[in-house]
Every structure is written in structure tokens, then in C-alpha cells.
Amino acid sequence: MRKKLIGNCPVCNERLFVTEMTCKECKTQIKGDFTLSKFDYLSQELQEFALVFLKNAGNIKGVEKELNISYPTVKRNLDELINALGFTNVSTMPEEKMTRQEILEALKKKEISFEAAEKLLKEIE
């Protein structure tokens, strides 16, 4: 069974560094201090979200459908992903307008506030 590489210490949650690599075939060992990629430091959930987002070519509707989550949840996860990768002040993408039904569903699920729903509804009218 292959084990997944983890990026953070399970004890203190600090970043881990690779110090040794071994070739499975010839058993050559390389020792040193190697850093992992930014993606290795993401939580499992954010890694999975990133893969679904890329698979859907950034199409939020596709991500919503595949993960069965609302538009605000996709946007929140995308913002979290962008921040976790170390990017700041980045506009995620041009706003896709939510439908009236999506706004009401998000409000029903308490994913957005009444005030936010009211503002979104005014924007589509």
C-alpha cells in the first residue's frame, strides 16, 4: 500500500522537509534538505478541491455540481486555496451571477446572510 506524503507534522503542525530520497530500483540514496511543493502543504480537502477545480477548467458551475456544494462554498474554498498557496489580493475570477434559486438555496443552508442574499437578489433584478 502506497502512503501519501504529508506536508505538516502530525504533532505540532509545522512544515515538514524531506531529508532523504531512495530509488526503489537501484537503492541509490540522496540525503539533503528538500522542500515540498506548495501543494504538498495543502490539507487533503484543499488538494481534492484543487483537483476538481482544475478538472472542471475553473468552471464554478461544474465544481458546484461535482462536489454538490453551493456557489458561495466554491468561492470560499477557492479563496482559501489561493491564500493557502501564498497568493494575496488576487481576484479569484470574474463574478458569475448566482440564479435566484441558488441564492435562496444558499440562504436556506445558512451559507450566506440575509443581507448578502438581499444584495445578490437586487443585482440580478
N, C-alpha and C positions, 0 to 999 in steps of 0.2 A: 504494500500500500504506500503510495506516494504521499508525503506530508507537505502541506503548504507552508511556504516561507512566511514567517511573521515579521512585522516591522517594528513592533513595540514590545518592550519587556512585559511579560505577564505579571510581574511582581510590582514594579514601580511605574510602568507605562512610559519609560523613557525610550528613545530610539535605539534600536539595535544596529550593530555593524557586523558585517561578515569579516571574519579573520582568517578563514581557511576555505579553500576550494579543492576538490579532488575529482579527477577524471575517473569515471566508472570503468572505462575500458583499460587504461594502462596504469591506473593508480597514481599518476603524477599529482603531487600536492603543491599548491601555491598558497603561501601564507603572506598576510599583509593586512592592511585596514582598508576594506572596500565598503563604500556606501551603497545603499539600495536606491532604487528609483523612487521618485515621489509617489508613484502608485503603490509601491510596497508598503508605504506607511499609512495608506488609507484603511479605514475599517472595512471589514468584509462587505457590509451593506453598501458603502460608498463605491467599492470596487464593482460590485454587481450592478449598481445603478449606472456607473460609468460605461460598463459594457453594453447595457440595454440602450443607453442614450446613443452610443456610437453605432450600435446595430441598427437603430432607427434613424440614423443620419441626422440626429438633432431634432427630429420631428416630435414635438411635445405631445401631440395627439397620439402618436404611435407609442410613446413611452407610457402615457396615461393608460392606454388600452392594454399593453403587455403586462404592466405591473398592477393594473387595477387600482390606480390612485388618481386623485384629482389634480387639476391644473395647478392649484396653489402648492400642493405637495411636491409635484415635479419641480416647480420653480424653487421651492425651499431646498430640496435635495440638490438641485443644480448649483444654487448659491453656496451651499455647504461644501460641495465638491470643489468648486472654484476656490473657495477660501482654504480648504484643506490642502490644495495643491500649491498654495502660497501666492496666489494672484489676488490683488486687491483692486478695488474701484473698477471692476470690469462689468460692463453691461452684459448680462447673460445673453440676450438676443432681442431682436425687435419683439415687442409685446404682441402675442397672439390674443385676440379678444376672446374672452370666455362667452359661451352662449348663456342665455337667461337660465336655462335648465342647469347648466354647470355651476353657475353662481348660486342658485338655490340649493343644489346638492351640497356644495361646499359649506354653505351656511348651515344646512341641516346637520352636517357632520361636525360642525363647530371648527372647521378648518380656517374660516375667515370670520371676522367680526361683523356685526350688523352694519356698522358704519362702512366697512370695506365693501360689503355686498351692495349697500345703497349707492356708493360711489361707482362701483362697476356697472350696476344696472343703469345709472344715469349716462354712463359713457356709451352704452350700446343703443340707447334710445335715440 
